[in-house]
Amino acid sequence: MKRNALPAAAWLAVVVLCGFAGAQKTAEPATMASILGGQLKYLEHDFASAAEAMPEDKFSFAPTNGEFKGVRNFGQQIKHVAATNYLVAAAILQEKPHVNLKGEDGPADMTSKTDILKFLNDSFAYAHKAVATVSEKNATAPIKNPFGQRPTTRLDMSAELIGHGFNHYGQMVEYLRMNGIIPPASRGQ
């Protein structure tokens, strides 16, 4: 018994000391920008990996069975989200988008997977820049709505950025599965 008592006491001391040392470190308090940035990063990871997963020859895929007349194809879904990212981020920053979006659907002449993914990744970088400026002080101040409706706020636009992206991510997941591709976020570790 004495033989096992010493290691147990040693382990208890290590656990107590580690807990005490961990308690001494103070975590940075969450900010509006850090919370929004974390959610945007989560969206970006899932959305970009889904976009990467579809082979280039399937970027023009759109469902045809059922009530799918006039829906965006896979590549158009990505361009639409990227264009919207730019529009919303520019509204948050109160500036004009620095790229020619050619509307809410993005450039019609952009069709290669490489170009579409670059457009998407650049839009997420711009969106991160925008949400990093949202603070408790400016989150609810009125700003111009990029969609021509009543004035909005940076917080509302940040929520729109994330919600809109996940809406289209859900559609992309269906398109991937219709093509026999398991979305990366659904694959086991």
N, C-alpha and C positions, 0 to 999 in steps of 0.2 A: 503494500500500500504506500509506504513512504516513497518508494521509487517512482510511482506515478504522480504523487502529490507535487513534487517540484516542477515537472513540466507543465502541469495544469496551472500552477501558480504563475509560472513564467508566461504562459499564454494569456492568462487573465491580465497580467501587467502590461503585456504588449497591446492587447485589445484596448485597455483603458487609456494607455498613453497615446495610441494612434487616434482614438476617439477624441481625446483632449486636444491633440495637435490639429486634427481636422476641424474641430470646433473653433480653433483660434483663427483659421482662415475665414475671412468674410467674403461671401460671394457678392459680385457686383449687383446692385439692384437692377431689376428689369426696367427698361425704358420702353416707351411707345415704339421707338425706332427698332429696338432689339427684338421686341415681340413680333412686329410686322416683318422685319427682316428674316426672322426665323421661319415664319409661315411661308414667306416668299421663297426661301431657300428650299423648303420642303416641296412646294409646288414645282419649282424649277427642276429639282432632282427627278421627280416622277414624270413630269411632262417631257423634259429633254430626253430621258432614257427611253420613253415610249416612242418619241419621234425618231430616235436613233435605231430602234428595233425594227422598224418597217423597212424592207428593202426598197431601193430607189424605184424599181419597176412597179411597185405597188403604191407609190405616192399619189397616183391618179385614181386610186380605188375609192369608190363610193358605193354603198349598198344599193341594190336595185330591186330586191324582193320586198314586197310590202309597200308601205307608204313612205318612200324615200325620194320622191320626185323633188329635184331642185336642191338637194342637200350638198354641202361642201364635201369635196373629196379630202383624203387624208392630208395632202400637202396644203390644201386651202385652209383646213382647220388650223394648221400650224401658223401659216402666214397671218390668218385673222387674229389669232391670239398675240402674235408678235406685234402686229400693227396696233392692236388695242393696248398692249403693254406700253408702247411708245406714246400713244395718245393720253393714257391715264397718267403715266409718269411725268409727261410734259405738263399736264394740268397741276399735278402736285408741286412741281418745281416752278410753276407759273411762267413757262417759256414755250416756244414752239418746238416741236420735235425736230431734231437735227438731221433727220433722214426724210427723203421723199416717200411717204407712205402710199401715195396714190389711193387714198381712201382707207376705210376700215378693214378692207380685205387684203391689204398689202399689194405689192406690185404684181400685176397679172402676168407680166413677162418673166417672172422669177419662177422657174419650174424645176431646177436641179436640186437634188437632196442637199448637196453641199451648200448651195446658196441659201436655201430655205433654213437650214440649220444654223448657218452663220447669222442670218437675220433674226432668228429666234434667240440665239445666245446673246447677241448684241442687245436685243430688247430686254432681256432679263438683267443684263449689266446696268442698263439705263434705269430699269425699275428699282434695282437695289439702291442706286444712287438717290432716287427719289424718296423711297421709304426711309432712308437713313436721315432725311431732313425732317421727318414728322416728329413732333415733340408734344408734350402735354400742353405747351403754350400755344402752338399753332394748329393743333389737330382739328379743332372745331371752328376755326375762323372761316368765313365764307370765301370761296374761290370760284372762278369761272368753270362751269361744267363743259367738258369737251364735247358732249353730245347735245349741246344746245338747249338743255332743259334748265330748270331753275338752278340758282347757285347751289354749289355743293361744298363739301369740306375735304380736307386732305385725308381724314380718317375714313370717310365714306369712299373716296377714290381708292384708298389702299385696300379696303374690304372688297371693292369691285374688282380690283386687279387680281386678287387671290381667288375670289369666288368665280369670276369669269373663267380664269385659267382652269380651275378644277372642273367646271362645267364641260369645257371642251376636252379635257383629259378623259372624262368619262366616255365621251363619244369616240375618242381615239382608241380607248381600250376595246370597245366593241368592234371597231374596224380591224384592230390587230387580231382579235379572236376570230373574226370572220375569215381571216387569212391564215388561221392555224398558228398564230404567234401568241405565246403567253407573254403578257406585259412584264417587263423586268421587275416592277414592284410586286408582282404576284408570284414570282419565282422563289423557291425555297433558298435558304442561305447556303 
